Amino acid sequence: MKGILIAGAAAVLGFSALPVWAALGGAPSWPDAPRTPGTRLMAAANNAAPYTVTTATQESGTVIHEYLDARGNVFAVSWRGPRIGSMDVLLGGYFPAWQKGLAAVQASRGGGYGPVAMRNGDLVVETGGHMGALTGRAWLPLALPQGFDASQIQ
């Protein structure tokens, strides 16, 4: 069952061996990650809500954003591109909740693949797109900074 679930997640989200820079709920991982040629890192602050967005563009063209609160903890991540890194790395300790939620969504629609919107009290994950053009975002609703709206996660 575990192998099927992991295979399902891989098919839905397009696993790759490329590095991922963030893990939900912890410190950003990109400062310690090995740099790959073509990777750009940028940061931008927002004055309305105390958060920072860092952006990494991988060689494949995939753009990964991580959203950090004032303490430097990652409260949201998003991705757009032909591939993403391993969801277990991207979601960190929230990966088991994602596996359980993905299984429930797939069971509710009788199996198959496609966009997924998984929500529980601790975690929200939305994925979509198609092969070669994947998008998604994940966030921790209880960790959003005051004044931050989830629609800002791009």
Buried (B, 14 or more C-beta within 10 A) or exposed (E): EEEEBBEBBEEBBBBBEBBBBBBBBEBBBBEEBEEEEEBEBEEEEBEEBBBBBBBBBBEBEBBBBBBBBEEEBBBBBBBBBBBBBBBBBBBBEBBEBBBBBBBEBBEEEEEEEEEBEBEBEEBBBBBBBEEEEBBBBBBBBEBBBEEBEEEBBE
